[in-house]
Amino acid sequence: MLYELRVYQTVPGRMPNLLKRFENHALRLWERHGIKQVGFWLTYIGESNQELHYILAWESLADREKKWNAFMSDPEWVKVRGESEADGPINAKVTSQILTPTAFSALQ
């Protein structure tokens, strides 16, 4: 398994919009495309409380490419994303890292 750590730094005041977009739309679309989430976290104590962190699980890089590209081009996602940003961008920055577990990791 590979794990993708994604961090969304939101525009100040836009975190509720991002959370609603995931809860009401993205998670259902991920399920449709076979994308598996490990979990979501908000920064409670740290450098910024304007960050959403989440981890996705992938079988391989090819699995990620196939499923992520299908999701990103899904007409429903394109529409939802556009509508959610009609009054301005939600994210100031998005980062992504592909992680591989160590031999002693609880997650393999």
Secondary structure, 3 states (H helix, E strand, C coil): CEEEEEEEEECCCCHHHHHHHHHHHHHHHHHHHCCEEEEEEECCCCCCCCEEEEEEEECCHHHHHHHHHHHHCCHHHHHHHHHHCCCCCCEEEEEEEEECCCCCCCCC
